[in-house]
Amino acid sequence: MLYGYAGHTLRIDLSTRTIEKQPLKQEWVDDFIGGRGFTAKILYDEIPAGADPLGPDNRFVIAMGPLSGLFLPAAGKTHFAAKSPATGGYGDSNMGGHFGVTMKYAGYDVTILTGRAKEPSYIFIDNDTVEIRPAGHLWGKGSTAVEEILKNDLGREFQILTIGEAGERMVNFACISHDFGRQAGRTGIGAVLGSKNIKAIAVRGTQDIPVFDPKGLLKKGKATYAACREKPGFKGWTPEGTAGITNWCNDVGALPTRNFATSHCDYADKINGKAILDELKITDKGCFSCPIPCGKYGLSKTALGNKYVEGPEYETLALVGSNCELSDIHAVAHVNWVCDELGLDTCSGGAVVSFALECYEKGLISKQEMGMDVTWGDLDSIVHILKKIAKREGIGDVLANGVKKAAEKIGGDSDKFAIHVKGLEWTGYESRNAPGLMLGYMTADVGAHHNRCWVLGSDVANAVGGSQDANVHDLISQGANFETIPKADHKNVVPLVLKSQHLRPAFDILGTCRLQYMEIGLETHYYEELYYCATGKKLDFNKDLLHLSEKIWHLNRMFNKREIPDFGRKYDYPPPRFYEEPIPSGPNKGHKVEFAVIEEMLDAYYAARGWDTNGIPTRETLEKFNLAVE
C-alpha cells in the first residue's frame, strides 16, 4: 500500500475517448515524491520532442503530493503542468482551494489528458465514474459563471475547474479558475486546456487516503497548527495577506510602475492591503485546512458595475495597479474580476496591458488598431484591452501571444520595454537594485516568476547593511529608512538564489502551501514528521527534499533544451530596460544593472549549478542526479 497516496493515475485520451485508471507508478513515488516532482518527470518522459504546445500531443497534467488532502496546515495545493504556449518550454502552475484535495478523495494522485475532444466538452469525475460530457452550452461563458452553473447542475459538493473565453481562444497567458477566485495563473495552462476543447473538470470524491500512522498524524497535525498560531507573524499575516507588503515594496523601490519604467509610485496607500480592508473586504477566505487565510473576498463598486471578487492579491495590485497606473482600489478589484471571468492571468494580463499602453503612447499601435483612445490609469482603457485580448480581436490577437511575440510583431523599439524572460512576463517586483532577485527571475525554468525564487529581503538588507538572512517582515518591523538606498551588491548572491530555488519547489512536491514556512516561519522538522506519519518513510528536508528540488531544476532545464532549438544563455537575459535605463524616480533613482554584472552573475550561477557556459547541465551533473536525459 502506498501510504499518503490515493494510489492511482487517471489517463484520459480525449481523441479516442479512452479512460484508464492505472496504479500510481512506484518509480514516480520513489524518485519524485509528488506534485511538481511528478509533473517534471511526466512531461519529460511523455511529451514527444517538438510537440505543439497547443496540439493534441501535449500533456495536461494534474498532480498532488503525499500531504495533499490530509488535515494538516494548508495541505490543499494542486500542481498543473504542460508544455507552455508562452515559452515553448516547461510550464507549470500551482493553485490552492479544494480541487486537488477532492481529486485525491476520488482516488487519483495524477490525471493526464492527451489528444483533443471533437467538440466542446467537460470532464465529470465522481469517484470511479469518469465521463467526457458535452459542454456546448457552457462554451463562451465566463469562468466563474460556468462554475456556478455546474455546481447548480451537479451539486454544491463538486469542485470545479474552469477556463474562460481566453482559454477557449488559446491566449498564451490564459489561466484556470476554481473556487470563485483561485487561479492557476502562469505559463498558459488555461490555453492548453482550451486547445483540448475542455471547458471544465468537475470532481466529487468520498474515498479515504490511507496513512501510515493515523494517530501519530493527528497528534503531529494538531501540534503543527498550534505551532503556526504561536508564531509572531501569525496575527500579522492574515488581516491583509499578500497585499500587506505593497507599501514596503514601494518604500524600497521595488513596486513596478508604468510598465516597469520606474519602481515607486505616489499612490501606494490607495491600492494597498489597508485600502482593501477599508474599501472592499467582506470576509477572509482560505484554502483547504489553512490556518492563515490570505484571501480577501469583497465587493468592488465602479461605474462599470458592482462585482464580488476574491482579491486583489499583491501581484494584481502591482501588475494591474501601479504598473498600469490604476490608482483606485475599486478599479483594480474590478479588473481582477474581469480577468477572472475571462480566464486571464492577472500577472501577465497587467504586464501585457502596460506594454500595450506604452506602445500606444509611443505611436507603435494606432488608435484605429486599438479601437479607442486609451490612456494610463483609465479603467475603461484597461478593460477594453483585456477584452480584445481574450477575444483575439484586432491588436488583441497580437497581444494575446504575450509581450515577447507581440514585440516581434509590433516592431520599433518595443522589444526594449517588453518585460519578460523566456517569453513569460515578469511578475510584481522591479529589481534594478535587487541583483539576487533579478538572477532568480532570469534563471527560472518557467520564465520570469517570483514563485521560483524570492530573495528581495536579502537584496535590500544587503544594500542597507542588514542581515542577508532577514525576511521581508523582519525588515518591515525594523522600520528602516529606505528613502535613499545604496546600490545593492551583486557579489555572493548565487548561494542565496540557489537556496531559494531549491526551497520553493519543496512545498509544491509535498502538496502544501509554502506560506506557512516563508511568511510565519514554521520549522522544516514539522514537514519531516508529518511526511513520516503519512507515508512511513523518513525524509530529511535539507538533504533529501532539497536534493530532489535540485534534480527537478536540472530536468526542467533539459526539457527546455530539448524543446527550444537554440535554448541557452541568451534565454536567461533580463529585458533591456533593466540594464539600459536607470530608474528615473523613487528611492532607487539612478540605479540599473550593468550588462557586465549580468554576465558575471550568470557565469557564477552556471558554475555553481554544474552547467556549461551556455547554461546547459553537463554530463557529470546529470549523472550525479541519475538523470538519463539528452
C-alpha positions in Angstrom: 0.0 0.0 0.0 1.2 3.5 -0.9 0.6 5.4 2.3 -0.2 9.1 1.8 -1.4 8.5 -1.8 -4.7 7.7 -3.4 -2.7 5.2 -5.4 -3.9 5.8 -8.9 -3.3 7.7 -12.1 -6.2 8.7 -14.3 -5.4 8.8 -18.0 -7.9 10.3 -20.5 -7.3 10.3 -24.2 -9.8 12.9 -25.5 -9.3 12.0 -29.1 -10.3 8.3 -28.7 -12.4 8.9 -25.6 -10.4 6.2 -23.8 -10.4 6.4 -20.0 -8.0 4.3 -17.9 -7.4 4.0 -14.2 -3.9 2.8 -13.6 -1.8 2.1 -10.5 0.4 5.0 -9.5 3.9 4.2 -10.6 6.2 3.2 -7.7 9.1 4.8 -9.7 7.4 8.2 -9.5 6.8 7.9 -5.8 10.3 6.7 -5.0 12.2 9.2 -7.2 10.0 12.3 -7.4 7.6 12.0 -4.3 4.7 14.1 -5.8 3.3 17.4 -7.1 5.9 19.3 -9.1 8.2 16.2 -9.0 5.6 14.1 -10.8 4.9 16.8 -13.4 8.6 17.3 -14.3 9.0 13.5 -14.8 5.8 13.0 -16.8 6.4 16.0 -19.1 9.9 15.0 -20.0 9.1 11.3 -20.5 5.7 11.5 -22.2 5.6 14.6 -24.4 7.1 13.9 -27.9 10.0 16.1 -28.6 8.9 19.2 -30.6 5.2 18.8 -29.8 3.0 21.8 -30.5 2.0 23.2 -27.0 -1.5 23.7 -28.4 -1.6 20.4 -30.3 -3.0 17.0 -29.3 0.4 15.6 -28.4 0.9 18.0 -25.4 0.0 16.6 -22.0 -2.1 18.4 -19.5 -1.1 17.0 -16.1 -2.7 17.5 -12.7 -0.7 16.2 -9.7 -0.9 16.2 -5.9 1.6 15.5 -3.2 1.6 13.0 -0.4 0.4 15.6 2.1 -2.4 16.9 -0.2 -5.8 16.3 1.3 -4.7 15.5 4.8 -5.9 17.6 7.7 -2.6 19.5 8.1 -1.9 23.2 7.7 -2.6 24.3 4.2 -2.4 20.9 2.6 -4.6 21.8 -0.3 -2.2 22.6 -3.2 -2.7 21.3 -6.7 0.0 21.3 -9.4 -0.7 21.6 -13.1 1.8 21.3 -15.9 2.1 21.2 -19.7 4.5 22.3 -22.4 4.0 26.1 -22.2 2.5 28.0 -25.1 4.0 31.1 -23.6 7.6 29.9 -23.7 7.7 26.7 -25.7 9.4 25.0 -22.7 8.5 23.5 -19.4 5.4 25.1 -17.9 3.6 24.6 -14.6 1.3 26.4 -12.3 0.1 25.9 -8.7 -3.3 26.5 -7.1 -4.9 26.4 -3.7 -8.6 25.9 -3.0 -10.2 22.4 -2.7 -9.8 20.9 -6.2 -6.7 18.7 -5.8 -7.9 17.5 -2.4 -11.1 16.3 -3.9 -9.2 14.6 -6.8 -7.3 12.6 -4.2 -10.6 11.7 -2.4 -11.9 10.5 -5.7 -8.9 8.1 -5.9 -6.4 9.9 -8.2 -2.9 11.4 -7.4 -2.3 12.2 -11.1 -4.5 12.9 -14.0 -3.1 13.1 -17.5 -5.1 14.5 -20.5 -3.9 13.8 -24.1 -5.5 14.3 -27.5 -8.3 16.7 -28.3 -12.1 16.4 -27.8 -14.0 16.6 -31.1 -16.5 19.1 -29.5 -16.5 21.4 -26.5 -16.6 19.1 -23.5 -16.1 18.9 -19.8 -14.9 16.0 -17.7 -17.1 14.6 -15.0 -15.5 12.6 -12.2 -17.4 11.0 -9.3 -15.1 8.6 -7.7 -14.8 5.7 -10.2 -17.3 7.2 -12.6 -15.4 9.2 -15.2 -17.1 10.7 -18.3 -16.4 13.1 -21.1 -19.6 15.2 -21.4 -20.7 17.8 -23.9 -20.1 21.5 -22.9 -21.5 23.4 -25.9 -24.0 25.1 -23.6 -21.0 26.4 -21.5 -18.7 27.5 -24.3 -18.3 31.3 -24.4 -19.4 31.8 -20.8 -17.1 33.2 -18.1 -15.1 31.1 -15.7 -17.0 31.9 -12.5 -20.3 31.8 -14.3 -19.6 28.2 -15.5 -18.5 27.2 -12.0 -21.9 28.3 -10.7 -23.8 26.6 -13.4 -22.1 23.3 -12.8 -22.4 23.4 -9.1 -26.1 24.1 -9.5 -26.4 21.2 -12.0 -24.2 18.6 -10.3 -24.3 19.5 -6.6 -22.5 22.0 -4.4 -20.1 19.3 -3.2 -18.5 19.1 -6.6 -15.2 21.0 -7.0 -15.0 22.7 -10.4 -12.1 23.8 -12.6 -12.9 26.1 -15.5 -11.5 28.2 -18.3 -12.9 31.4 -19.7 -13.0 32.9 -23.2 -9.2 33.5 -23.1 -8.7 29.7 -22.7 -11.1 28.8 -25.4 -9.2 31.1 -27.8 -5.9 29.8 -26.6 -4.5 33.1 -25.3 -0.9 32.3 -24.3 -1.4 33.5 -20.7 -4.9 32.1 -20.2 -5.4 30.7 -16.7 -7.5 28.1 -14.9 -10.1 29.2 -12.3 -11.6 27.4 -9.3 -13.5 28.2 -6.1 -14.7 31.6 -7.4 -11.3 33.3 -7.2 -8.4 30.9 -7.1 -6.3 30.6 -10.3 -3.6 28.5 -11.7 -2.3 31.6 -13.4 1.0 31.2 -15.2 2.6 29.7 -18.3 -0.7 29.5 -20.3 -2.1 26.4 -18.6 -5.6 27.5 -19.4 -4.8 27.8 -23.1 -3.6 24.1 -23.1 -6.9 23.0 -21.6 -8.8 25.1 -24.2 -6.7 23.6 -27.0 -8.1 20.2 -25.9 -11.6 21.5 -26.1 -12.1 21.1 -22.4 -14.1 23.9 -20.7 -14.2 22.4 -17.2 -13.4 19.5 -14.9 -15.9 18.6 -12.2 -15.0 16.2 -9.4 -16.5 14.7 -6.3 -14.6 12.3 -4.1 -15.6 10.4 -1.0 -12.8 7.9 -0.5 -10.2 7.7 2.2 -6.4 8.4 1.9 -4.5 5.6 3.7 -1.9 6.9 6.1 0.9 5.0 7.9 0.3 6.3 11.4 -3.2 7.8 11.8 -2.9 8.6 15.5 0.6 10.0 15.1 -0.6 12.1 12.2 -3.5 13.5 14.2 -1.2 14.4 17.1 1.5 15.9 14.9 -1.1 17.8 12.8 -2.5 19.4 15.9 1.0 20.3 17.1 1.7 21.9 13.8 -1.5 24.0 13.9 -0.5 25.1 17.4 3.0 26.0 16.3 1.5 28.2 13.5 -0.7 30.0 15.9 2.3 30.7 18.2 4.5 32.3 15.5 5.0 36.1 15.8 3.8 36.6 12.3 0.6 34.6 12.7 -1.7 37.5 13.6 0.1 40.0 11.4 -0.2 37.9 8.2 -3.9 37.1 8.0 -5.5 40.6 8.1 -4.0 41.8 4.8 -2.5 38.7 3.3 -0.1 39.2 0.4 -1.4 42.8 -0.1 0.3 43.7 3.2 3.7 44.1 1.5 2.6 46.7 -1.0 3.9 49.8 0.9 7.1 48.1 1.8 7.8 47.2 -1.9 7.1 50.8 -2.8 9.3 52.1 0.0 12.3 50.1 -1.1 11.8 50.9 -4.8 10.5 47.5 -6.0 6.9 48.3 -7.0 6.7 48.1 -10.8 5.1 51.3 -12.1 4.2 52.3 -15.7 5.4 49.2 -17.4 8.4 48.9 -15.1 9.6 52.3 -16.3 10.1 53.1 -12.6 9.8 51.4 -9.2 7.9 53.8 -7.0 4.5 55.5 -7.1 2.8 58.2 -5.1 -0.5 56.4 -4.6 0.5 53.1 -3.0 -1.7 54.0 0.1 -4.7 53.9 -2.2 -4.1 50.3 -3.5 -2.6 48.6 -0.6 -3.8 46.0 2.0 -5.4 48.6 4.2 -7.3 50.0 1.2 -8.7 46.5 0.7 -9.8 46.3 4.3 -11.3 49.8 4.3 -13.0 49.8 0.9 -13.6 46.2 -0.3 -13.4 43.4 2.2 -16.4 41.4 3.3 -14.6 38.4 4.8 -11.4 36.4 4.9 -11.1 33.4 2.6 -8.8 30.5 2.9 -7.9 27.3 1.1 -8.4 23.8 2.4 -7.2 23.5 6.0 -5.3 26.8 6.0 -4.6 28.4 9.4 -3.7 31.8 7.8 -6.3 32.6 5.2 -4.8 35.3 3.0 -7.7 35.6 0.5 -10.0 38.6 0.9 -13.5 38.4 -0.6 -15.0 41.7 -1.2 -17.3 44.0 -3.3 -15.9 46.3 -5.9 -18.0 49.4 -6.9 -17.2 51.2 -10.1 -19.0 52.9 -13.0 -18.8 49.6 -14.8 -20.8 47.8 -12.1 -20.6 46.2 -8.7 -18.7 42.9 -8.6 -18.0 40.4 -5.9 -14.3 39.3 -6.2 -11.6 37.5 -4.3 -8.6 39.8 -4.1 -6.7 41.6 -5.2 -3.5 39.8 -4.1 -0.2 41.7 -4.1 0.7 40.6 -7.7 -2.5 42.0 -9.0 -2.1 45.3 -7.1 1.4 45.6 -8.6 0.8 44.5 -12.2 -2.7 45.8 -12.7 -2.5 48.7 -10.2 0.8 50.6 -10.2 2.2 49.0 -13.4 -0.9 50.3 -15.4 -1.1 53.4 -13.1 -4.5 52.4 -11.9 -4.7 54.2 -8.5 -8.2 53.3 -7.2 -8.6 50.1 -5.3 -12.2 49.5 -6.6 -10.9 49.8 -10.2 -8.1 47.4 -9.5 -10.5 44.9 -8.0 -12.9 45.3 -11.0 -10.0 44.5 -13.4 -9.3 41.5 -11.1 -12.9 40.3 -11.7 -12.7 40.9 -15.4 -9.5 38.8 -15.6 -11.1 36.0 -13.5 -14.2 35.9 -15.7 -12.2 36.0 -19.0 -9.7 33.5 -17.6 -6.6 35.7 -17.8 -3.6 35.6 -15.5 -3.5 39.0 -13.8 0.3 39.0 -13.7 0.7 38.6 -17.5 -2.5 40.4 -18.1 -1.4 43.5 -16.3 2.1 43.3 -17.9 0.7 42.9 -21.4 -1.8 45.8 -20.9 1.0 48.1 -19.6 3.1 47.1 -22.6 0.2 47.9 -24.9 -0.3 51.3 -23.3 3.4 52.2 -23.7 3.2 51.1 -27.4 0.2 53.3 -27.9 1.8 56.2 -26.1 4.8 55.9 -28.4 2.8 55.6 -31.6 3.6 51.9 -32.3 -0.1 51.0 -32.0 -2.6 53.3 -33.7 -6.0 54.4 -32.4 -7.6 52.5 -35.2 -5.8 49.3 -34.3 -6.6 49.8 -30.6 -10.3 50.6 -31.3 -10.4 53.6 -29.0 -8.2 56.2 -27.4 -6.5 54.5 -24.4 -4.5 56.0 -21.6 -2.6 55.1 -18.4 -4.7 54.8 -15.2 -8.0 54.6 -17.0 -10.3 51.7 -16.1 -12.2 51.7 -19.4 -9.0 51.5 -21.4 -7.6 48.6 -19.4 -10.9 46.6 -19.6 -11.1 47.4 -23.3 -7.6 46.0 -24.0 -8.2 42.9 -21.9 -11.5 42.1 -23.7 -9.8 42.5 -27.1 -7.0 40.1 -25.9 -9.5 37.5 -24.6 -11.5 37.6 -27.9 -8.3 37.8 -30.0 -9.8 40.8 -31.8 -7.6 43.1 -33.9 -4.5 44.1 -32.0 -5.7 41.9 -29.2 -4.8 38.9 -31.4 -1.2 40.1 -31.4 -1.1 40.9 -27.6 -2.7 37.5 -26.8 0.7 35.9 -27.6 2.4 37.8 -24.8 4.9 40.7 -24.8 7.8 38.8 -26.4 6.0 37.7 -29.5 3.9 40.9 -29.6 7.1 43.0 -29.7 8.4 40.9 -32.6 5.2 41.7 -34.5 4.8 45.4 -33.5 8.5 46.3 -34.0 10.0 49.7 -33.4 11.8 49.7 -30.1 9.0 47.7 -28.4 11.4 44.9 -27.6 13.3 47.3 -25.2 10.3 47.5 -22.9 8.8 44.0 -23.4 9.3 42.9 -19.8 9.8 39.1 -19.8 12.3 36.3 -19.5 11.9 33.3 -21.9 8.5 34.7 -23.1 6.9 34.8 -19.6 6.1 38.2 -18.3 7.9 39.5 -15.2 5.8 39.5 -12.0 5.5 42.2 -9.4 9.0 43.1 -8.2 11.1 45.7 -10.1 14.7 44.6 -9.5 17.2 47.0 -11.0 18.6 47.4 -7.4 17.9 43.8 -6.4 20.5 41.6 -8.3 19.7 38.4 -6.4 16.0 38.6 -7.2 16.9 39.6 -10.8 19.1 36.5 -11.1 16.3 34.3 -9.7 13.9 35.6 -12.4 16.5 35.3 -15.1 17.3 31.6 -14.4 13.8 30.4 -13.5 12.8 27.3 -15.5 9.4 28.6 -16.5 10.4 32.2 -17.2 10.1 35.3 -15.1 8.2 34.2 -12.0 8.7 35.1 -8.3 7.3 31.6 -7.4 10.7 30.2 -8.3 12.9 32.5 -6.2 12.3 35.4 -3.8 15.4 37.0 -2.2 14.3 40.6 -2.3 14.6 40.8 1.5 18.2 39.8 1.3 18.9 42.2 -1.6 17.5 45.1 0.5 19.2 44.0 3.7 22.5 43.8 1.7 22.0 47.3 0.4 21.2 48.9 3.7 23.7 46.9 5.7 21.4 44.4 7.4 21.5 40.7 7.7 21.2 38.7 4.4 19.0 36.2 6.3 16.4 38.9 7.0 13.0 38.3 5.6 10.6 40.9 4.5 8.7 41.0 7.7 11.8 41.5 9.8 12.7 44.5 7.6 9.3 45.9 7.8 9.2 45.6 11.6 12.7 47.3 11.8 11.3 50.4 10.2 14.5 51.1 8.3 14.8 54.3 6.4 14.7 53.5 2.7 14.4 57.0 1.3 17.8 56.6 -0.4 19.1 53.1 -0.8 22.7 52.4 -1.7 23.4 50.2 -4.7 22.9 46.5 -3.8 26.0 44.4 -4.1 25.7 41.6 -6.7 28.5 39.6 -5.3 27.7 36.4 -3.4 24.0 36.4 -4.4 24.3 33.0 -6.1 24.1 30.9 -2.9 21.0 32.8 -1.8 19.4 32.3 -5.2 20.2 28.6 -5.2 18.8 28.1 -1.7 15.6 29.9 -2.6 15.2 28.0 -5.9 15.5 24.7 -4.0 13.3 25.6 -1.1 10.3 26.7 -3.1 9.7 23.5 -5.1 9.9 21.5 -1.9 6.4 22.6 -0.8 5.0 22.0 -4.3 6.4 18.5 -4.2 4.7 17.7 -0.8 1.4 19.3 -1.8 1.3 22.1 0.8 1.4 25.9 0.7 4.8 27.4 1.2 3.5 30.5 3.1 3.5 28.7 6.5 7.2 28.4 6.1 8.0 31.5 4.2 5.8 34.0 5.9 5.4 32.9 9.5 8.5 30.7 9.9 7.2 27.2 10.5 10.3 25.0 11.0 11.1 22.3 8.5 11.1 19.5 11.1 7.3 19.6 11.1 7.2 18.6 7.5 9.6 15.8 8.1 7.4 14.4 10.9 4.2 14.9 9.0 5.7 13.1 6.0 6.7 10.2 8.1 3.3 9.8 9.8 1.6 10.0 6.4 3.9 7.7 4.3 6.0 5.7 6.8 9.2 7.0 5.1 11.9 9.0 6.7 12.7 12.3 4.9 15.5 14.8 5.7 14.2 18.1 4.5 17.6 19.6 3.7 19.3 16.5 2.4 16.6 14.6 0.6 13.9 17.1 -0.3 16.2 19.9 -1.4 18.3 17.4 -3.4 15.1 16.4 -5.3 14.3 20.1 -5.9 17.8 20.5 -7.4 17.2 17.3 -9.5 14.0 18.8 -10.9 15.8 22.0 -11.7 18.2 20.1 -14.0 15.5 18.0 -15.5 13.4 21.0 -16.5 16.5 22.8 -17.9 17.0 19.7 -20.1 13.3 19.8 -21.2 13.8 23.4 -22.3 17.0 22.5 -24.2 15.1 19.7 -26.0 12.0 21.7 -26.9 13.6 25.1 -27.8 16.0 24.7 -30.7 18.5 27.5 -29.7 18.0 27.4 -26.0 20.8 28.6 -23.8 22.3 31.6 -22.1 20.5 34.2 -24.2 17.2 32.9 -22.8 18.4 33.9 -19.3 18.9 37.6 -20.1 16.5 40.2 -18.5 14.7 42.8 -20.6 16.9 45.6 -21.9 15.1 48.2 -19.9 16.7 46.8 -16.8 20.3 47.3 -18.0 19.9 50.2 -20.3 17.6 52.6 -18.4 18.4 53.9 -14.9 15.4 54.1 -12.6 14.1 57.7 -13.0 12.4 58.2 -9.7 12.0 57.0 -6.1 14.5 55.6 -3.6 16.4 53.7 -6.3 16.7 56.7 -8.6 19.7 56.3 -11.0 20.2 52.6 -10.4 20.4 50.0 -13.1 22.1 46.6 -13.5 25.2 46.8 -15.8 25.2 44.1 -18.5 28.7 43.1 -17.4 27.2 42.3 -14.0 24.5 40.2 -15.5 27.2 38.2 -17.4 29.2 37.8 -14.2 26.2 36.6 -12.2 25.3 34.1 -14.9 28.9 32.7 -15.0 28.9 32.2 -11.3 25.4 30.7 -11.3 26.1 28.3 -14.1 29.4 27.2 -12.4 27.6 26.6 -9.1 24.8 24.6 -10.9 27.3 22.4 -12.8 26.2 23.8 -16.1 28.4 24.8 -19.0 28.9 28.5 -20.0 25.8 28.3 -22.3 23.7 27.3 -19.3 23.3 23.6 -20.1 23.8 20.9 -17.5 27.0 18.9 -18.0 27.0 15.2 -18.4 28.7 14.9 -15.0 25.9 16.9 -13.4 23.2 14.7 -15.0 24.9 11.5 -13.9 25.3 12.8 -10.4 21.5 13.2 -10.2 20.8 9.9 -12.1 19.2 11.7 -15.0 19.4 9.7 -18.2 18.3 12.5 -20.5 19.8 14.0 -23.6 
